[in-house]
Amino acid sequence: MLRLWGSKPTELALGQEFRLRNAGATGIVGQKLGEGGQGAVYLCDVGGRQLALKWYHPHVIQIDGTLRARIERLISEEPPDKRFLFPIDLATIADRAEFGYVMPVVSGDRRPFSDIQEAGPKRLVLSLETWATVCYEIAESFQNLHTRGLCYQDINFGGFFIDPIRGGVLICDPDNITVEGLLGGVLGARGFMAPEVVRGEAIPSSRTDLYSMAVLFFWALFGWHPLHGRQHAAIGARTAETLTAFYKTLPAFIFDPADDSNRPPGDDPFFVWLGARWAAMPAGLRDLFTRSFTRGIRDPDERVVELEWRAAMARLRDAVARCPACSFEVPLEPAAPGASQPTCSSCGAAVARPIRMTLGRYLVPMLPTRQLFAHHVDGTAAITLRDSVATVDVHPTDEAIVGLRNLTPAPWQGRTGDGKAVVVVPGRTIRIVDGLGIDFGRREGLVAAADQASKSAA
Ligand SMILES: [Zn+2]
């Protein structure tokens, strides 16, 4: 076999030509981007267009008898939404038994989700609002996938790239996406697999995807695994066998309110932070995680579905304040009028809420660039982060003045704090002040002034 210097026998050489089946075009292999268990990914050039080429290892093709049919099916289908990087075309090379596929390239400003496990400066650190947006986007994507009768089968860190500024996601590694009820190429990644799959009692499905998604979301918000408590720390030698045995035993959730046998395994600063982070989360979100890893770990019918995650994450991303004393992130929730200021669950300082609008179960700070979406102003509308219905604008000549602009085609009925009626016609802005009420038609929003900064917060 011809072997180029420095390359392994299965590796593709720089400049190697390959053929695209449907397009009939020729591509040129470029720089290698990375390598995983199934194959390697290269940059490539197809008629001047830069794409990524995934090229499978020969042994993977031998073992996985349905791989080619799965890839061909994905090529023939439109992705469930734009966040999934589906294969575009099948790639082959003359006289080679392996194959691969081309897909869009992930731009360099995206960060791999897996960087959340890194130590030091390489660790992926995002604000809580951004993580909530990431989880929202993933839940919405998987809802679209599952609605199509498909399941992903292998949700883990490796499949996601994140826009660290806006929280957008790209979902790659579609290789195992399969019609519900059929086995793909893998059973999943350790730590993310549903227990019934670990025990060999079920094959991956949309319901096992829901379990894996809950693990991924726990990682996103807490930077830790939901079952890695004292029982995990007590495992002696960490081998494939001992770790698999651990997940088979259905360990307790580290924050299970009814079972403290597997609490976080230490009291170093990270675990102190983890406990405070858990305490700070809105009760409804804590309930979703608790259900996921108590009843939901045993009973697939009890698992949290995408729509529940979307609702919780949409609320979480709306309003996170920072503790004035220690910078800890404190999610804000609607409170009864006159309720006392929230306190930081890390240091106990009072946290001043900004000027904000309460709309049913939503609380949205009225800060520049904030947006309202359909679900904010209409309790019957689907939750969405697209097509805003209102935006918070700064006055063109006085930055201290902010207003809410009506982006809908219908007028809003408003009422100022002193009871004066006002109409906000489409395209116009109303000044945001304490006591302002706006009737959006199906729901009212009420503005409350910012809290006075606490003098004892030092
Ligand atoms: Zn604090």
Residues whose N, C-alpha, C, O or C-beta is under 5 A from the ligand:
A	BS01	ZN	C323 A325 C326 S327 F328 C344 S346 C347 G348 A349
